[in-house]
Amino acid sequence: MRMRGFTLMEVLIAIGIVIVLTTLVGFSFSAYRKSSDVTAVTDSLLSYLKEARADTLSSKSDSSWGVHIETSRIVIFKGASFTNGAPGNRQTTLPNTTQISSISLTGGGSDVLFKRLTGETDQNGTIVIQSVADSSVTSIVTIQPTGTASS
């Protein structure tokens, strides 16, 4: 009479295969998460820049508008300069998995202010968004002197 079932070796091989597959899926998901977080922050920054430029061009509240950029937040503001806590400010806080790693604007600083009537800016340059966990996962937002922005 022959017994049916699995040998210890077959069970160990099956467990090993499951462990390898689980590890591969985990690493793939982690890489996807880092990339998608950086993409989401890039989209938010581009949206704020476009909104501030559009508000300036339409003379919303009879004022110019700008965007203030920090390592962990982005703020759209009304007026000629950024004032922390001003009532009209709207901000988004970056997820703790991403950061603004570099701000390189003409004239220095971390504010992009748009000119009324033209929508142009004197603060053109680049902003680098980076994954905190993996510095190789980055996105660069470029702001043109015309006030348009792209990644």
Helices and strands as residue ranges (DSSP letters): H 8-57, G 60-62, E 65-69, E 73-78, E 90-93, E 98-105, E 111-113, E 125-131, E 138-143, E 149-150
